[in-house]
Amino acid sequence: MHTIRRGGEVETEIRKSRFLCALARADDEDAARGFIAERRREHWSAAHNCTAYVLGEDGGVQRSSDDGEPGGTAGVPMLEVLRHRGLTDTVAVVTRYFGGVKLGAGGLIRAYGNAVSAAVDEVGVLERRRLLVVDVFADYVLGGRLESDLRGSSLTVRDVAYGDRVRIEVALPEAELEDFGVRLAELTGGRAQSQVRGSTVVEVEP
């Protein structure tokens, strides 16, 4: 899945109607609804404030609202853009200030979908990956060089702690776990140990 890099707002104009698409990140439905309420308060005089959001690690929570536009012409095309882009934990509100020219159902569908697409292009996206968190333990003689080797690799070094031994916390894809164990043995002559402690989600450039 992906998520937006940041929140933002983009305005487009179609046949004298202004479409303001505001995007925000949201961890849960309360946050999504809060952002929607805030936009509706800010743009209370607009003809419509249509909404869509996708939430959850797998994008399982999906909601949309046409807010008075003909059924299926606003919220659904907005939601389709979020889904097509593979976005989650993202809420979109498109505010329409009516310019006096009716767009018809097809025109509305394109307008609302394009408004969200333009906003997503503007704020950018990040890919979300679930990685294993692995603790590597080594004695002090090995610790410094091992930390340097790991930081110089493609792995993510999340933390280094010094106690009875050096503990280096790394994050890596599950598919690379076996190769990591082999590489660790080669680097340390079998004198370092590792154990999987859990998992985490990281955001990276797609």
GROMACS elastic network, one bead per residue, 0.5 to 0.9 nm:
[ bonds ]
;  ai    aj funct       b0    kb
    1    57     6  0.74800   500
    1    58     6  0.70063   500
    1    59     6  0.77219   500
    1    85     6  0.87319   500
    1    86     6  0.53765   500
    1    87     6  0.60222   500
    1    88     6  0.66798   500
    1   126     6  0.88048   500
    1   127     6  0.61756   500
    1   128     6  0.55672   500
    1   129     6  0.75263   500
    2    85     6  0.76099   500
    2    86     6  0.55927   500
    2    88     6  0.61682   500
    2    89     6  0.87079   500
    2   125     6  0.64872   500
    2   126     6  0.54978   500
    2   128     6  0.53019   500
    2   129     6  0.86189   500
    2   203     6  0.82236   500
    2   206     6  0.82665   500
    3     6     6  0.86725   500
    3    25     6  0.76514   500
    3    85     6  0.89632   500
    3    86     6  0.77904   500
    3    88     6  0.53565   500
    3    89     6  0.63950   500
    3    90     6  0.64910   500
    3   124     6  0.86798   500
    3   125     6  0.55726   500
    3   126     6  0.54906   500
    3   127     6  0.65472   500
    3   128     6  0.71270   500
    3   203     6  0.83925   500
    4     7     6  0.71984   500
    4    23     6  0.82185   500
    4    24     6  0.77510   500
    4    25     6  0.68605   500
    4    87     6  0.71458   500
    4    88     6  0.81851   500
    4    89     6  0.82978   500
    4    90     6  0.67978   500
    4   120     6  0.70355   500
    4   123     6  0.66382   500
    4   124     6  0.58489   500
    4   126     6  0.60606   500
    4   127     6  0.87852   500
    5    25     6  0.85063   500
    5   123     6  0.60683   500
    5   124     6  0.53041   500
    5   126     6  0.56500   500
    6    23     6  0.80710   500
    6    24     6  0.68511   500
    6    25     6  0.70246   500
    6   123     6  0.58697   500
    6   124     6  0.73841   500
    6   125     6  0.80785   500
    7    22     6  0.73951   500
    7    23     6  0.51193   500
    7    25     6  0.64226   500
    7   123     6  0.66596   500
    8    21     6  0.82518   500
    8    22     6  0.57108   500
    8    23     6  0.54072   500
    8    24     6  0.68078   500
    8   119     6  0.72106   500
    8   120     6  0.86712   500
    8   122     6  0.78739   500
    8   123     6  0.61938   500
    9    20     6  0.67447   500
    9    21     6  0.54850   500
    9    23     6  0.63213   500
    9   119     6  0.63550   500
    9   122     6  0.84095   500
    9   123     6  0.83858   500
   10    19     6  0.82684   500
   10    20     6  0.57825   500
   10    21     6  0.53998   500
   10    22     6  0.66598   500
   10    23     6  0.88340   500
   10   115     6  0.75500   500
   10   116     6  0.84973   500
   10   118     6  0.69836   500
   10   119     6  0.52802   500
   10   120     6  0.89880   500
   10   122     6  0.75286   500
   11    18     6  0.69020   500
   11    19     6  0.55922   500
   11    21     6  0.63016   500
   11    22     6  0.87527   500
   11   115     6  0.74730   500
   11   118     6  0.86444   500
   11   119     6  0.82365   500
   12    17     6  0.84700   500
   12    18     6  0.59975   500
   12    19     6  0.52316   500
   12    20     6  0.65171   500
   12    21     6  0.82805   500
   12   111     6  0.87027   500
   12   114     6  0.87620   500
   12   115     6  0.65845   500
   12   118     6  0.84011   500
   13    16     6  0.61324   500
   13    17     6  0.56082   500
   13    19     6  0.60205   500
   13    20     6  0.86706   500
   13   111     6  0.89140   500
   14    17     6  0.53270   500
   14    18     6  0.66067   500
   14    19     6  0.77157   500
   14    99     6  0.86155   500
   14   103     6  0.86098   500
   14   111     6  0.72595   500
   15    18     6  0.84549   500
   15    99     6  0.70524   500
   15   100     6  0.84313   500
   15   101     6  0.63673   500
   15   102     6  0.83686   500
   15   103     6  0.77788   500
   16    97     6  0.87633   500
   16    98     6  0.73460   500
   16   100     6  0.70429   500
   16   101     6  0.69038   500
   17    96     6  0.67198   500
   17    97     6  0.56025   500
   17   100     6  0.72610   500
   17   101     6  0.74225   500
   17   102     6  0.89436   500
   18    95     6  0.78699   500
   18    96     6  0.55964   500
   18    97     6  0.50663   500
   18    98     6  0.67048   500
   18    99     6  0.71017   500
   19    94     6  0.62594   500
   19    95     6  0.56000   500
   19    97     6  0.66344   500
   19    98     6  0.86940   500
   19   111     6  0.78486   500
   19   112     6  0.76728   500
   19   115     6  0.66870   500
   20    93     6  0.79197   500
   20    94     6  0.53548   500
   20    96     6  0.65299   500
   20    97     6  0.84397   500
   20   115     6  0.72841   500
   21    92     6  0.67108   500
   21    93     6  0.56176   500
   21    95     6  0.63863   500
   21    96     6  0.88524   500
   21   112     6  0.85500   500
   21   115     6  0.58613   500
   21   116     6  0.60170   500
   21   118     6  0.83868   500
   21   119     6  0.63215   500
   22    39     6  0.82101   500
   22    91     6  0.82696   500
   22    92     6  0.57448   500
   22    93     6  0.52793   500
   22    94     6  0.63663   500
   22    95     6  0.81614   500
   22   116     6  0.81922   500
   22   119     6  0.72631   500
   23    90     6  0.70228   500
   23    91     6  0.57208   500
   23    93     6  0.66031   500
   23    94     6  0.87897   500
   23   116     6  0.81693   500
   23   119     6  0.71272   500
   23   120     6  0.77350   500
   23   123     6  0.84243   500
   24    32     6  0.81559   500
   24    35     6  0.75368   500
   24    89     6  0.84999   500
   24    90     6  0.58690   500
   24    91     6  0.54324   500
   24    92     6  0.67340   500
   24    93     6  0.88629   500
   25    31     6  0.84824   500
   25    32     6  0.79419   500
   25    88     6  0.84995   500
   25    89     6  0.56083   500
   25    91     6  0.62696   500
   26    29     6  0.74187   500
   26    30     6  0.83416   500
   26    31     6  0.53476   500
   26    32     6  0.54112   500
   26    35     6  0.83819   500
   26    53     6  0.87024   500
   26    54     6  0.88785   500
   26    55     6  0.73809   500
   26    88     6  0.86734   500
   26    90     6  0.56360   500
   26    91     6  0.65717   500
   27    30     6  0.83220   500
   27    31     6  0.64749   500
   27    32     6  0.77092   500
   27    55     6  0.69484   500
   27    56     6  0.75745   500
   27    89     6  0.55658   500
   27    90     6  0.81947   500
   28    31     6  0.54720   500
   28    32     6  0.63986   500
   28    33     6  0.87887   500
   28    55     6  0.64996   500
   28    56     6  0.75513   500
   28    89     6  0.73051   500
   29    33     6  0.59476   500
   29    34     6  0.82929   500
   29    53     6  0.87438   500
   29    55     6  0.75224   500
   29    61     6  0.85442   500
   30    33     6  0.51984   500
   30    34     6  0.59825   500
   30    35     6  0.86543   500
   31    35     6  0.62665   500
   31    36     6  0.86715   500
   32    35     6  0.52877   500
   32    36     6  0.63067   500
   32    37     6  0.87047   500
   32    53     6  0.71907   500
   32    55     6  0.87712   500
   32    89     6  0.85480   500
   32    90     6  0.79077   500
   32    91     6  0.59645   500
   32    92     6  0.88274   500
   33    37     6  0.60689   500
   33    38     6  0.85153   500
   33    91     6  0.87785   500
   34    37     6  0.51341   500
   34    38     6  0.61612   500
   34    39     6  0.87308   500
   35    38     6  0.50473   500
   35    39     6  0.62914   500
   35    40     6  0.86666   500
   35    91     6  0.79086   500
   35    93     6  0.85563   500
   36    39     6  0.52228   500
   36    40     6  0.62214   500
   36    41     6  0.86786   500
   36    49     6  0.84040   500
   36    50     6  0.89594   500
   36    51     6  0.72628   500
   36    91     6  0.80585   500
   36    92     6  0.81158   500
   36    93     6  0.65503   500
   37    40     6  0.50754   500
   37    41     6  0.61685   500
   37    42     6  0.85956   500
   38    41     6  0.51781   500
   38    42     6  0.62102   500
   38    43     6  0.86568   500
   39    42     6  0.50027   500
   39    43     6  0.60260   500
   39    44     6  0.81430   500
   39    49     6  0.78056   500
   39    93     6  0.73425   500
   39    95     6  0.82511   500
   40    43     6  0.51304   500
   40    44     6  0.53952   500
   40    45     6  0.87532   500
   40    46     6  0.85018   500
   40    48     6  0.88479   500
   40    49     6  0.63551   500
   40    93     6  0.88300   500
   40    95     6  0.83107   500
   41    44     6  0.51677   500
   41    45     6  0.88467   500
   42    45     6  0.84758   500
   43    46     6  0.55510   500
   43    48     6  0.88860   500
   43    49     6  0.77917   500
   43    95     6  0.72722   500
   44    47     6  0.83948   500
   44    48     6  0.87752   500
   44    49     6  0.85169   500
   45    48     6  0.86265   500
   45    97     6  0.82664   500
   46    49     6  0.70668   500
   46    95     6  0.66093   500
   46    96     6  0.59811   500
   46    97     6  0.50464   500
   46    98     6  0.75646   500
   47    68     6  0.85157   500
   47    95     6  0.76876   500
   47    96     6  0.57790   500
   47    97     6  0.54572   500
   47    98     6  0.60141   500
   48    66     6  0.80630   500
   48    67     6  0.58454   500
   48    68     6  0.66613   500
   48    69     6  0.72338   500
   48    94     6  0.79301   500
   48    95     6  0.57251   500
   48    96     6  0.52386   500
   48    97     6  0.72152   500
   48    98     6  0.83991   500
   49    65     6  0.86520   500
   49    66     6  0.79336   500
   49    67     6  0.60870   500
   49    68     6  0.86997   500
   49    93     6  0.63493   500
   49    94     6  0.56510   500
   49    96     6  0.64483   500
   50    64     6  0.77055   500
   50    65     6  0.56118   500
   50    66     6  0.51314   500
   50    67     6  0.52250   500
   50    68     6  0.82757   500
   50    69     6  0.81568   500
   50    74     6  0.63942   500
   50    75     6  0.58663   500
   50    78     6  0.85496   500
   50    92     6  0.82671   500
   50    93     6  0.56298   500
   50    94     6  0.52234   500
   50    95     6  0.63817   500
   50    96     6  0.80973   500
   50   112     6  0.86290   500
   51    63     6  0.80243   500
   51    64     6  0.53553   500
   51    65     6  0.51551   500
   51    66     6  0.69391   500
   51    67     6  0.77557   500
   51    74     6  0.79287   500
   51    75     6  0.55453   500
   51    76     6  0.88815   500
   51    78     6  0.73964   500
   51    79     6  0.82092   500
   51    91     6  0.74956   500
   51    92     6  0.56674   500
   51    94     6  0.63587   500
   51    95     6  0.87431   500
   52    62     6  0.74611   500
   52    63     6  0.55646   500
   52    65     6  0.64720   500
   52    66     6  0.89527   500
   52    74     6  0.89720   500
   52    75     6  0.56727   500
   52    76     6  0.75296   500
   52    77     6  0.89312   500
   52    78     6  0.60462   500
   52    79     6  0.52277   500
   52    82     6  0.82295   500
   52    90     6  0.85560   500
   52    91     6  0.59237   500
   52    92     6  0.53349   500
   52    93     6  0.66908   500
   52    94     6  0.88247   500
   53    61     6  0.78978   500
   53    62     6  0.57325   500
   53    63     6  0.55328   500
   53    64     6  0.65310   500
   53    78     6  0.86141   500
   53    79     6  0.66140   500
   53    82     6  0.76115   500
   53    88     6  0.78178   500
   53    89     6  0.74375   500
   53    90     6  0.56589   500
   53    92     6  0.60774   500
   53    93     6  0.87007   500
   54    59     6  0.56239   500
   54    60     6  0.72512   500
   54    61     6  0.55593   500
   54    63     6  0.68126   500
   54    79     6  0.76338   500
   54    82     6  0.71488   500
   54    83     6  0.76357   500
   54    87     6  0.70152   500
   54    89     6  0.56824   500
   54    90     6  0.56587   500
   54    91     6  0.66163   500
   55    58     6  0.77937   500
   55    59     6  0.50718   500
   55    60     6  0.64265   500
   55    62     6  0.65551   500
   55    87     6  0.84923   500
   55    90     6  0.65522   500
   55    91     6  0.82974   500
   56    60     6  0.57651   500
   56    61     6  0.61877   500
   56    88     6  0.63781   500
   56    89     6  0.61758   500
   57    60     6  0.75216   500
   57    88     6  0.70516   500
   57    89     6  0.78730   500
   57   128     6  0.88410   500
   58    61     6  0.84412   500
   58    88     6  0.75368   500
   59    62     6  0.71241   500
   59    83     6  0.82213   500
   59    86     6  0.81361   500
   59    87     6  0.74122   500
   59    88     6  0.52250   500
   59    89     6  0.75464   500
   60    88     6  0.86910   500
   61    88     6  0.87974   500
   62    79     6  0.76706   500
   63    75     6  0.82770   500
   63    76     6  0.87088   500
   63    79     6  0.75521   500
   64    74     6  0.84502   500
   64    76     6  0.61897   500
   64    78     6  0.78045   500
   64    79     6  0.64672   500
   65    68     6  0.84693   500
   65    69     6  0.89953   500
   65    71     6  0.88951   500
   65    72     6  0.86633   500
   65    74     6  0.73374   500
   65    76     6  0.75249   500
   66    69     6  0.52248   500
   66    70     6  0.70778   500
   66    71     6  0.63874   500
   66    72     6  0.68251   500
   66    73     6  0.69318   500
   66    74     6  0.50657   500
   66    76     6  0.76672   500
   67    70     6  0.87298   500
   67    74     6  0.82267   500
   67    75     6  0.80540   500
   68    71     6  0.78882   500
   69    72     6  0.80969   500
   69    73     6  0.66529   500
   69    74     6  0.66558   500
   69    75     6  0.88816   500
   69   108     6  0.85358   500
   70    73     6  0.57925   500
   70    74     6  0.77890   500
   70   105     6  0.72895   500
   70   108     6  0.88208   500
   71    74     6  0.76004   500
   71    75     6  0.85089   500
   71    76     6  0.87096   500
   72    75     6  0.65178   500
   72    76     6  0.54522   500
   72    77     6  0.73634   500
   72   105     6  0.86089   500
   72   109     6  0.78600   500
   73    76     6  0.65974   500
   73    77     6  0.66167   500
   73    78     6  0.89007   500
   73   105     6  0.60078   500
   73   106     6  0.75345   500
   73   107     6  0.85740   500
   73   108     6  0.56529   500
   73   110     6  0.84678   500
   73   112     6  0.77238   500
   74    77     6  0.56641   500
   74    78     6  0.62140   500
   74    79     6  0.86793   500
   74    94     6  0.85624   500
   74   108     6  0.66257   500
   74   109     6  0.58740   500
   74   110     6  0.87977   500
   74   111     6  0.82752   500
   74   112     6  0.55331   500
   74   113     6  0.75324   500
   75    78     6  0.51057   500
   75    79     6  0.60832   500
   75    80     6  0.86046   500
   75    94     6  0.88766   500
   75   109     6  0.88918   500
   75   112     6  0.78387   500
   75   113     6  0.87884   500
   76    80     6  0.60897   500
   76    81     6  0.87695   500
   76   109     6  0.83412   500
   76   113     6  0.86178   500
   77    81     6  0.64167   500
   77    82     6  0.89023   500
   77   109     6  0.59014   500
   77   110     6  0.77144   500
   77   112     6  0.65438   500
   77   113     6  0.50969   500
   77   114     6  0.88650   500
   77   116     6  0.89588   500
   78    81     6  0.53842   500
   78    82     6  0.67233   500
   78    83     6  0.88837   500
   78    92     6  0.75768   500
   78    93     6  0.87637   500
   78    94     6  0.84445   500
   78   109     6  0.83603   500
   78   112     6  0.60042   500
   78   114     6  0.82973   500
   78   115     6  0.81779   500
   78   116     6  0.61759   500
   78   117     6  0.84604   500
   79    82     6  0.51895   500
   79    83     6  0.61957   500
   79    84     6  0.85322   500
   79    92     6  0.84164   500
   79   113     6  0.82408   500
   79   116     6  0.89169   500
   80    83     6  0.50011   500
   80    84     6  0.58581   500
   80    85     6  0.84421   500
   80   113     6  0.77126   500
   81    84     6  0.50547   500
   81    85     6  0.61157   500
   81    86     6  0.85491   500
   81    87     6  0.86990   500
   81   113     6  0.62875   500
   81   114     6  0.84141   500
   81   116     6  0.68412   500
   81   117     6  0.65135   500
   82    85     6  0.52909   500
   82    86     6  0.62991   500
   82    87     6  0.53042   500
   82    88     6  0.75475   500
   82    90     6  0.78515   500
   82    91     6  0.87528   500
   82    92     6  0.85895   500
   82   116     6  0.79792   500
   82   117     6  0.83281   500
   82   120     6  0.86696   500
   83    87     6  0.60157   500
   83    88     6  0.80153   500
   84    87     6  0.77122   500
   85   117     6  0.89412   500
   85   120     6  0.88710   500
   87    90     6  0.65889   500
   87   125     6  0.82005   500
   87   127     6  0.88784   500
   88    91     6  0.84368   500
   92   116     6  0.71244   500
   93   116     6  0.84622   500
   94   112     6  0.70388   500
   94   115     6  0.72662   500
   94   116     6  0.75122   500
   96    99     6  0.89237   500
   98   101     6  0.75668   500
   98   102     6  0.84937   500
   99   102     6  0.83104   500
  102   107     6  0.86011   500
  102   108     6  0.87858   500
  103   106     6  0.74443   500
  103   108     6  0.58254   500
  103   111     6  0.87068   500
  104   107     6  0.52422   500
  104   108     6  0.61421   500
  104   109     6  0.86968   500
  105   108     6  0.51911   500
  105   109     6  0.62411   500
  105   110     6  0.87474   500
  106   109     6  0.51769   500
  106   110     6  0.63118   500
  106   111     6  0.85517   500
  107   110     6  0.52532   500
  107   111     6  0.60100   500
  107   112     6  0.86587   500
  108   112     6  0.60710   500
  108   113     6  0.83362   500
  109   112     6  0.55459   500
  109   113     6  0.60714   500
  109   114     6  0.83991   500
  110   113     6  0.51929   500
  110   114     6  0.57850   500
  110   115     6  0.83327   500
  111   114     6  0.52226   500
  111   115     6  0.60317   500
  111   116     6  0.87987   500
  112   115     6  0.50993   500
  112   116     6  0.65189   500
  112   117     6  0.87527   500
  113   116     6  0.54187   500
  113   117     6  0.62742   500
  113   118     6  0.87289   500
  114   118     6  0.60035   500
  114   119     6  0.85142   500
  115   118     6  0.53122   500
  115   119     6  0.63577   500
  115   120     6  0.87923   500
  116   119     6  0.51212   500
  116   120     6  0.61767   500
  116   121     6  0.86040   500
  117   120     6  0.51756   500
  117   121     6  0.61669   500
  117   122     6  0.86064   500
  118   121     6  0.51404   500
  118   122     6  0.62216   500
  118   123     6  0.89164   500
  119   122     6  0.50035   500
  119   123     6  0.63243   500
  119   124     6  0.84468   500
  120   123     6  0.53856   500
  120   124     6  0.57966   500
  120   125     6  0.72944   500
  121   124     6  0.54011   500
  121   125     6  0.79778   500
  125   205     6  0.77142   500
  125   206     6  0.76004   500
  126   203     6  0.58282   500
  126   204     6  0.55546   500
  126   205     6  0.52570   500
  126   206     6  0.58538   500
  127   202     6  0.81474   500
  127   203     6  0.54694   500
  127   204     6  0.52703   500
  127   205     6  0.59721   500
  127   206     6  0.50306   500
  128   201     6  0.64114   500
  128   202     6  0.56341   500
  128   204     6  0.64872   500
  128   205     6  0.88472   500
  128   206     6  0.85291   500
  129   173     6  0.82380   500
  129   200     6  0.82554   500
  129   201     6  0.54695   500
  129   202     6  0.54279   500
  129   203     6  0.64492   500
  129   204     6  0.76594   500
  130   172     6  0.86398   500
  130   173     6  0.71890   500
  130   174     6  0.86218   500
  130   199     6  0.67405   500
  130   200     6  0.56213   500
  130   202     6  0.64600   500
  131   171     6  0.57562   500
  131   172     6  0.51451   500
  131   174     6  0.65089   500
  131   198     6  0.86961   500
  131   199     6  0.54954   500
  131   200     6  0.54196   500
  131   201     6  0.61138   500
  131   202     6  0.72768   500
  132   170     6  0.81862   500
  132   171     6  0.54347   500
  132   172     6  0.54255   500
  132   173     6  0.59968   500
  132   174     6  0.59513   500
  132   177     6  0.83139   500
  132   196     6  0.68437   500
  132   197     6  0.76448   500
  132   198     6  0.59178   500
  132   200     6  0.63838   500
  132   201     6  0.87921   500
  133   158     6  0.87536   500
  133   169     6  0.68506   500
  133   170     6  0.58286   500
  133   172     6  0.68436   500
  133   195     6  0.86260   500
  133   196     6  0.59125   500
  133   197     6  0.55560   500
  133   198     6  0.51940   500
  133   200     6  0.66328   500
  134   168     6  0.82699   500
  134   169     6  0.57584   500
  134   170     6  0.53321   500
  134   171     6  0.61375   500
  134   172     6  0.77805   500
  134   177     6  0.89641   500
  134   194     6  0.65368   500
  134   195     6  0.55185   500
  134   197     6  0.55557   500
  134   198     6  0.73151   500
  134   199     6  0.84041   500
  135   167     6  0.63962   500
  135   168     6  0.57743   500
  135   170     6  0.64607   500
  135   171     6  0.88651   500
  135   193     6  0.82117   500
  135   194     6  0.54234   500
  135   195     6  0.53992   500
  135   196     6  0.63510   500
  135   197     6  0.66051   500
  136   166     6  0.80188   500
  136   167     6  0.55537   500
  136   168     6  0.50466   500
  136   169     6  0.62370   500
  136   170     6  0.76225   500
  136   184     6  0.88609   500
  136   192     6  0.68138   500
  136   193     6  0.56720   500
  136   195     6  0.67405   500
  136   196     6  0.89644   500
  137   143     6  0.82081   500
  137   165     6  0.65092   500
  137   166     6  0.56995   500
  137   168     6  0.65273   500
  137   169     6  0.88852   500
  137   191     6  0.89189   500
  137   192     6  0.55904   500
  137   193     6  0.51768   500
  137   194     6  0.61266   500
  137   195     6  0.86541   500
  138   141     6  0.80896   500
  138   142     6  0.61605   500
  138   143     6  0.56998   500
  138   146     6  0.83256   500
  138   165     6  0.58354   500
  138   166     6  0.53478   500
  138   167     6  0.67304   500
  138   168     6  0.83468   500
  138   188     6  0.85665   500
  138   191     6  0.68640   500
  138   193     6  0.67148   500
  138   194     6  0.89446   500
  139   142     6  0.56303   500
  139   143     6  0.59031   500
  139   164     6  0.79665   500
  139   166     6  0.58842   500
  139   167     6  0.88611   500
  139   191     6  0.82127   500
  139   192     6  0.76984   500
  140   144     6  0.70467   500
  140   162     6  0.85048   500
  140   164     6  0.87407   500
  140   165     6  0.62669   500
  140   166     6  0.61193   500
  141   144     6  0.71650   500
  141   145     6  0.81809   500
  142   145     6  0.58122   500
  142   146     6  0.59342   500
  142   147     6  0.85414   500
  142   166     6  0.85773   500
  142   188     6  0.70767   500
  142   191     6  0.84011   500
  142   192     6  0.82809   500
  143   146     6  0.51441   500
  143   147     6  0.60068   500
  143   148     6  0.85774   500
  143   165     6  0.81663   500
  143   166     6  0.57435   500
  143   167     6  0.81063   500
  143   168     6  0.82961   500
  144   147     6  0.52451   500
  144   148     6  0.62996   500
  144   149     6  0.87218   500
  144   166     6  0.85811   500
  145   148     6  0.50505   500
  145   149     6  0.61486   500
  145   150     6  0.86367   500
  146   149     6  0.50505   500
  146   150     6  0.61407   500
  146   151     6  0.85520   500
  146   168     6  0.87816   500
  146   184     6  0.86790   500
  146   187     6  0.73780   500
  146   188     6  0.76554   500
  147   150     6  0.51848   500
  147   151     6  0.60943   500
  147   152     6  0.85278   500
  147   157     6  0.82332   500
  147   160     6  0.80355   500
  147   168     6  0.69933   500
  148   151     6  0.52075   500
  148   152     6  0.61614   500
  148   153     6  0.88078   500
  149   152     6  0.51473   500
  149   153     6  0.64926   500
  149   187     6  0.84260   500
  150   153     6  0.51843   500
  150   154     6  0.78520   500
  150   155     6  0.65511   500
  150   156     6  0.80223   500
  150   157     6  0.70103   500
  150   170     6  0.83003   500
  151   154     6  0.76079   500
  151   155     6  0.69219   500
  151   156     6  0.71538   500
  151   157     6  0.61388   500
  152   155     6  0.80763   500
  153   156     6  0.81582   500
  154   172     6  0.88136   500
  155   170     6  0.67371   500
  155   171     6  0.64085   500
  155   172     6  0.59987   500
  156   169     6  0.85077   500
  156   170     6  0.54624   500
  156   171     6  0.51898   500
  156   172     6  0.68380   500
  157   160     6  0.78394   500
  157   168     6  0.71839   500
  157   169     6  0.59230   500
  157   171     6  0.65591   500
  158   168     6  0.77477   500
  158   169     6  0.54052   500
  158   170     6  0.54850   500
  158   171     6  0.69843   500
  159   167     6  0.80880   500
  159   168     6  0.59420   500
  159   169     6  0.50442   500
  159   170     6  0.72809   500
  160   166     6  0.71900   500
  160   167     6  0.57065   500
  160   169     6  0.62223   500
  161   165     6  0.83752   500
  161   166     6  0.58996   500
  161   167     6  0.51546   500
  161   168     6  0.65476   500
  161   169     6  0.84282   500
  162   165     6  0.60388   500
  162   167     6  0.63698   500
  162   168     6  0.88522   500
  163   166     6  0.61895   500
  163   167     6  0.77103   500
  171   199     6  0.79679   500
  171   200     6  0.78561   500
  172   175     6  0.83229   500
  172   176     6  0.66855   500
  172   177     6  0.71297   500
  172   180     6  0.86630   500
  173   176     6  0.54893   500
  173   177     6  0.69185   500
  174   177     6  0.53401   500
  174   178     6  0.83693   500
  175   178     6  0.73540   500
  175   179     6  0.83927   500
  176   179     6  0.54261   500
  176   180     6  0.60536   500
  176   181     6  0.87958   500
  177   180     6  0.50351   500
  177   181     6  0.63671   500
  177   182     6  0.88923   500
  178   181     6  0.52258   500
  178   182     6  0.65578   500
  178   183     6  0.87836   500
  179   182     6  0.51152   500
  179   183     6  0.61360   500
  179   184     6  0.85221   500
  180   183     6  0.50428   500
  180   184     6  0.59713   500
  180   185     6  0.85716   500
  181   184     6  0.51213   500
  181   185     6  0.62958   500
  181   186     6  0.87305   500
  181   193     6  0.87523   500
  181   194     6  0.76359   500
  182   185     6  0.52350   500
  182   186     6  0.63528   500
  182   187     6  0.87844   500
  183   186     6  0.50327   500
  183   187     6  0.61523   500
  183   188     6  0.86667   500
  184   187     6  0.51311   500
  184   188     6  0.62018   500
  184   189     6  0.81067   500
  184   190     6  0.73555   500
  184   191     6  0.88245   500
  184   192     6  0.71023   500
  184   193     6  0.82958   500
  184   194     6  0.85655   500
  185   188     6  0.53777   500
  185   189     6  0.53460   500
  185   191     6  0.70786   500
  185   192     6  0.69699   500
  185   193     6  0.84912   500
  186   189     6  0.53497   500
  186   190     6  0.67311   500
  187   190     6  0.77851   500
  187   191     6  0.88813   500
  187   192     6  0.88246   500
  188   191     6  0.53104   500
  188   192     6  0.61133   500
  189   192     6  0.79086   500
  190   193     6  0.78154   500
  196   199     6  0.82634   500
  203   206     6  0.88404   500
